[in-house]
Amino acid sequence: MSNFAFNNPAFQQQDPRNVATYPGAPQAAQGAQAASFQHAGVDAAVNAQLEGMYAAPPAGAIETDRMSVEDTVWKTAALFGIMLVTAAIAWVFTLGGVAVPERDPYNEFAPNMLPWIVGALGAFILAMVVSFTSRKKVRPALIFTYAVFEGLFIGGISAFFEVLWPGIVMQATLATISVVAVTLALFASGKVRATAKMTKIFMIAMGGYLVFSLLNVVLMWTNVSQGAFGLLSDAKIAGIPLGLIIGVLVVFMAAYSLVMDFDQIQQGVRNGAPRKYGWLGAFGIMVTVVWLYVEILRMIAIARSN
């Protein structure tokens, strides 16, 4: 096979009768020089390519189609953005009620409960669907729809509580952000991690809390227990409302649930999970943060009502 340099048209156009074939002829020297230039050019190109690769930013989730922390953060921000927009709409719709002084002596006004109810039902159903179908296929559209319904629920319940206790939404929001920030800082520093033993305790506590919550709702619906918080309205331990004591425990449970969410995202990134699984990480964080916010909102309401 001939050298690449001899494919140059300048050499091919020469008269074959003027070409010497013995070693050391001028054309042989010219061929060796051209080959040297060729290798030098190839080496320079390779070096330039390597330098460009080192100087270029690392491949992200889009290039690798793999899950990354940064990509999951952006997905989480997108879901919360959708939730906040629909929450603002639900807030306005909730506060558009008709004045009924005898039903609401606080602000002489009856909030519209429709956004709260629709949002709660829709978010619960979609959360179940996403949770049980995610092993087979991740559907971002369902997660986006969940964020919409969650926004309706958050906006409706926040407006309702704000009518009864002005300023409570800002207090609950700041408290929620503080808990999330502290939990994230502790996890990032390595001081807090999800362990098998703690996860078992969490699951047991979570099961007990769910049973208590369902029982509380049933007793409120059947008028067995009166008050805005059912069993938690008047019960006290050492002068402290039972609702606050349980609320503190639930806040710790929600914080540990956040640690579990962060740990699962980290494991997904470490295992090279497909990029689409970042939506599940964002979904898990949203579920936990909303749970934390509602619990803190309820705690502040109990404290202020007492």
Phi and psi in degrees as a GROMACS rama.xvg file:
@    title "Ramachandran Plot"
@    xaxis  label "Phi"
@    yaxis  label "Psi"
@TYPE xy
-73.9892  156.465  SER-2
-68.36  148.934  ASN-3
-59.9028  -32.8581  PHE-4
-64.1081  -26.2978  ALA-5
-81.7037  -2.57146  PHE-6
-83.2249  -4.81125  ASN-7
-65.8463  134.17  ASN-8
-59.3909  -26.8294  PRO-9
-61.8811  -35.0317  ALA-10
-80.7063  -36.9046  PHE-11
-70.3049  -21.8194  GLN-12
-85.5166  -3.71471  GLN-13
-70.6291  153.78  GLN-14
-75.9784  123.343  ASP-15
-57.8514  -27.0955  PRO-16
-72.0439  -18.7744  ARG-17
-97.1083  5.87578  ASN-18
-96.6252  119.771  VAL-19
-82.9567  149.248  ALA-20
-110.639  -1.90577  THR-21
-84.8051  154.502  TYR-22
-64.0988  144.476  PRO-23
87.3967  2.85892  GLY-24
-64.9697  158.425  ALA-25
-58.622  -37.3637  PRO-26
-67.6876  -29.222  GLN-27
-67.4077  -40.809  ALA-28
-64.4943  -39.1844  ALA-29
-64.821  -36.9267  GLN-30
-65.7785  -40.7731  GLY-31
-64.6306  -39.4697  ALA-32
-65.6271  -40.9408  GLN-33
-64.2755  -39.393  ALA-34
-63.978  -38.5179  ALA-35
-63.2769  -42.8267  SER-36
-61.9261  -37.7721  PHE-37
-62.9322  -47.9536  GLN-38
-63.7745  -37.7612  HIS-39
-63.8662  -40.0531  ALA-40
-66.2899  -40.0563  GLY-41
-63.9899  -43.9754  VAL-42
-61.7838  -41.6885  ASP-43
-63.4772  -39.2223  ALA-44
-66.1836  -41.6938  ALA-45
-64.1456  -43.6686  VAL-46
-62.1329  -41.3002  ASN-47
-64.2334  -38.6551  ALA-48
-65.9592  -41.7632  GLN-49
-64.27  -42.6135  LEU-50
-62.8966  -37.9833  GLU-51
-65.7626  -37.5802  GLY-52
-66.1983  -40.454  MET-53
-68.7586  -35.0322  TYR-54
-78.4122  -24.045  ALA-55
-70.4161  150.085  ALA-56
-66.2462  154.166  PRO-57
-64.111  151.868  PRO-58
-63.3121  134.642  ALA-59
-96.4929  -168.312  GLY-60
-65.5781  -32.5229  ALA-61
-68.2431  -43.8824  ILE-62
-68.7942  -39.9186  GLU-63
-91.6922  -15.1232  THR-64
55.4183  37.0615  ASP-65
-122.968  151.244  ARG-66
-65.0419  138.744  MET-67
-139.677  159.128  SER-68
-64.3691  -43.7599  VAL-69
-62.1452  -43.4723  GLU-70
-65.3134  -38.4192  ASP-71
-65.9079  -36.1505  THR-72
-62.8223  -43.8646  VAL-73
-65.1  -38.239  TRP-74
-65.3558  -40.7653  LYS-75
-62.2351  -43.2692  THR-76
-62.2049  -38.1261  ALA-77
-64.6926  -42.8715  ALA-78
-64.2627  -43.0842  LEU-79
-67.7083  -31.3949  PHE-80
-63.1462  -44.6215  GLY-81
-62.9291  -42.6104  ILE-82
-61.9193  -41.7878  MET-83
-66.9733  -37.2051  LEU-84
-64.3991  -49.0479  VAL-85
-68.6296  -29.1902  THR-86
-66.2696  -38.4203  ALA-87
-64.8464  -39.9303  ALA-88
-64.7389  -44.2273  ILE-89
-64.3433  -36.391  ALA-90
-60.1972  -49.1218  TRP-91
-62.9542  -42.4566  VAL-92
-66.4347  -37.8372  PHE-93
-67.4407  -39.8901  THR-94
-83.4424  10.2985  LEU-95
-96.581  25.1872  GLY-96
-74.1695  173.722  GLY-97
-94.9498  138.703  VAL-98
-63.5963  122.571  ALA-99
-136.659  87.5255  VAL-100
-56.43  -38.1643  PRO-101
-72.135  -20.4923  GLU-102
-90.5065  -26.2238  ARG-103
-139.023  87.4386  ASP-104
-70.6591  -11.3755  PRO-105
-72.5597  -54.3408  TYR-106
-123.168  11.5624  ASN-107
53.7194  51.8708  GLU-108
-165.817  137.774  PHE-109
-106.289  111.01  ALA-110
-65.8151  151.226  PRO-111
-82.2631  121.771  ASN-112
-89.202  -4.2795  MET-113
-60.436  -47.0491  LEU-114
-59.382  -40.5286  PRO-115
-60.2319  -49.9866  TRP-116
-67.5144  -47.8726  ILE-117
-62.1368  -43.9334  VAL-118
-63.4775  -41.9666  GLY-119
-65.2582  -45.6362  ALA-120
-65.6479  -47.4308  LEU-121
-62.7866  -42.3508  GLY-122
-66.1436  -38.654  ALA-123
-64.8736  -46.3489  PHE-124
-63.4631  -46.1022  ILE-125
-67.6951  -34.2966  LEU-126
-62.6883  -40.2921  ALA-127
-66.2864  -42.2672  MET-128
-63.4712  -46.8016  VAL-129
-63.6174  -41.6593  VAL-130
-65.5405  -38.9003  SER-131
-91.7126  -13.9082  PHE-132
-107.943  -4.48447  THR-133
-69.6919  -21.5499  SER-134
-68.4377  -30.2408  ARG-135
-90.1702  -42.4761  LYS-136
-158.421  135.684  LYS-137
-90.1575  124.464  VAL-138
-115.84  96.6788  ARG-139
-58.6997  -31.4818  PRO-140
-61.588  -40.0208  ALA-141
-66.4306  -37.2979  LEU-142
-68.85  -38.211  ILE-143
-63.1704  -42.5712  PHE-144
-64.4432  -37.8875  THR-145
-59.335  -42.4037  TYR-146
-61.7388  -35.6948  ALA-147
-63.8823  -49.2419  VAL-148
-66.0993  -36.7238  PHE-149
-63.5073  -37.1236  GLU-150
-63.7382  -39.75  GLY-151
-61.8608  -42.2724  LEU-152
-65.837  -48.1078  PHE-153
-64.4225  -43.7511  ILE-154
-63.3398  -40.8246  GLY-155
-68.5841  -47.7839  GLY-156
-69.787  -34.116  ILE-157
-66.3988  -42.6294  SER-158
-64.6919  -39.4505  ALA-159
-62.4948  -46.0609  PHE-160
-68.8972  -33.8443  PHE-161
-66.1289  -31.5292  GLU-162
-65.0823  -40.8233  VAL-163
-79.9926  -39.5069  LEU-164
-131.907  88.9966  TRP-165
-55.3928  136.367  PRO-166
89.719  -5.60479  GLY-167
-69.7938  -31.9423  ILE-168
-66.2077  -42.5116  VAL-169
-64.3211  -40.7346  MET-170
-62.1961  -45.921  GLN-171
-66.613  -37.9047  ALA-172
-64.6677  -47.0988  THR-173
-63.4141  -39.872  LEU-174
-65.3565  -40.5013  ALA-175
-64.3152  -46.2258  THR-176
-60.3648  -38.9495  ILE-177
-64.1415  -45.0746  SER-178
-64.2815  -43.7553  VAL-179
-63.4143  -43.2817  VAL-180
-64.2174  -44.2933  ALA-181
-64.7893  -42.7794  VAL-182
-62.8343  -43.4246  THR-183
-64.6184  -40.6906  LEU-184
-64.1845  -43.333  ALA-185
-65.4827  -37.5407  LEU-186
-69.3617  -42.7443  PHE-187
-64.3022  -32.1602  ALA-188
-80.1445  -9.63692  SER-189
85.1007  4.77293  GLY-190
-79.7545  -19.6678  LYS-191
-128.514  128.914  VAL-192
-140.541  153.878  ARG-193
-80.9353  126.565  ALA-194
-118.6  160.72  THR-195
-63.0373  -40.8284  ALA-196
-66.4519  -46.2212  LYS-197
-65.6286  -34.5073  MET-198
-65.6344  -38.7479  THR-199
-63.5563  -44.0605  LYS-200
-62.0345  -41.1375  ILE-201
-61.3366  -44.4433  PHE-202
-64.7689  -38.6988  MET-203
-65.2922  -46.2342  ILE-204
-63.5516  -39.1183  ALA-205
-64.4242  -41.9291  MET-206
-62.3924  -43.0319  GLY-207
-63.504  -40.2904  GLY-208
-66.9247  -38.4421  TYR-209
-64.8034  -41.7348  LEU-210
-62.7337  -43.4554  VAL-211
-62.5957  -42.277  PHE-212
-65.0706  -43.6343  SER-213
-63.7661  -41.5095  LEU-214
-62.9775  -40.7247  LEU-215
-62.5274  -43.2178  ASN-216
-65.1019  -43.2751  VAL-217
-61.8203  -43.6252  VAL-218
-65.149  -34.2708  LEU-219
-69.251  -42.0936  MET-220
-66.9525  -31.8067  TRP-221
-91.2432  5.37034  THR-222
62.9334  18.074  ASN-223
-72.0993  -39.0439  VAL-224
-115.743  126.819  SER-225
-97.9769  166.146  GLN-226
104.03  166.008  GLY-227
-68.628  -21.0588  ALA-228
-124.848  20.4796  PHE-229
61.1498  -124.296  GLY-230
-62.5025  -17.8601  LEU-231
-94.6981  4.41101  LEU-232
-69.5577  -51.0565  SER-233
-116.938  -13.9426  ASP-234
-67.0208  137.096  ALA-235
-139.701  152.248  LYS-236
-127.675  116.456  ILE-237
56.0492  37.0038  ALA-238
81.2345  -2.73768  GLY-239
-101.369  128.859  ILE-240
-56.3062  135.882  PRO-241
-59.213  -33.0185  LEU-242
-61.381  -36.6926  GLY-243
-69.3422  -39.8533  LEU-244
-63.1657  -47.3929  ILE-245
-66.1779  -37.2397  ILE-246
-60.538  -41.0724  GLY-247
-62.5141  -42.5705  VAL-248
-63.3731  -39.5024  LEU-249
-68.0692  -35.6116  VAL-250
-61.7432  -42.0036  VAL-251
-64.0598  -37.3444  PHE-252
-63.9928  -43.3442  MET-253
-65.1779  -37.7912  ALA-254
-64.016  -41.867  ALA-255
-68.2006  -33.0744  TYR-256
-62.8154  -36.3271  SER-257
-63.0426  -41.8564  LEU-258
-59.2676  -42.2463  VAL-259
-62.8051  -40.1025  MET-260
-62.5796  -46.942  ASP-261
-60.9288  -40.8528  PHE-262
-65.6712  -39.8982  ASP-263
-67.1073  -38.367  GLN-264
-63.7047  -43.289  ILE-265
-62.4174  -41.0653  GLN-266
-64.9188  -39.9433  GLN-267
-62.2938  -41.4344  GLY-268
-65.4806  -43.6167  VAL-269
-64.5267  -34.7422  ARG-270
-85.7552  -0.669516  ASN-271
70.4933  39.206  GLY-272
-65.0094  151.413  ALA-273
-57.0945  152.364  PRO-274
-59.1407  -33.1091  ARG-275
-62.0061  -21.5814  LYS-276
-72.5277  -9.02883  TYR-277
-62.343  -28.6839  GLY-278
-65.7047  -35.0378  TRP-279
-68.2589  -38.3933  LEU-280
-62.0813  -43.4419  GLY-281
-65.1144  -39.1453  ALA-282
-62.1806  -44.5039  PHE-283
-62.5338  -41.0712  GLY-284
-64.7596  -41.3082  ILE-285
-63.2932  -44.2672  MET-286
-58.0271  -44.9129  VAL-287
-69.1949  -43.3635  THR-288
-65.4468  -39.7728  VAL-289
-64.5316  -42.8092  VAL-290
-59.2057  -44.7057  TRP-291
-61.7096  -44.6053  LEU-292
-62.7793  -45.6054  TYR-293
-64.5367  -38.5306  VAL-294
-66.9921  -41.9797  GLU-295
-66.0531  -38.704  ILE-296
-59.8635  -43.1583  LEU-297
-67.1864  -40.0736  ARG-298
-61.671  -45.7415  MET-299
-64.4058  -37.3263  ILE-300
-64.3382  -40.5139  ALA-301
-64.2592  -43.9792  ILE-302
-62.6689  -42.7389  ALA-303
-75.195  -28.3256  ARG-304
-75.852  -19.7996  SER-305
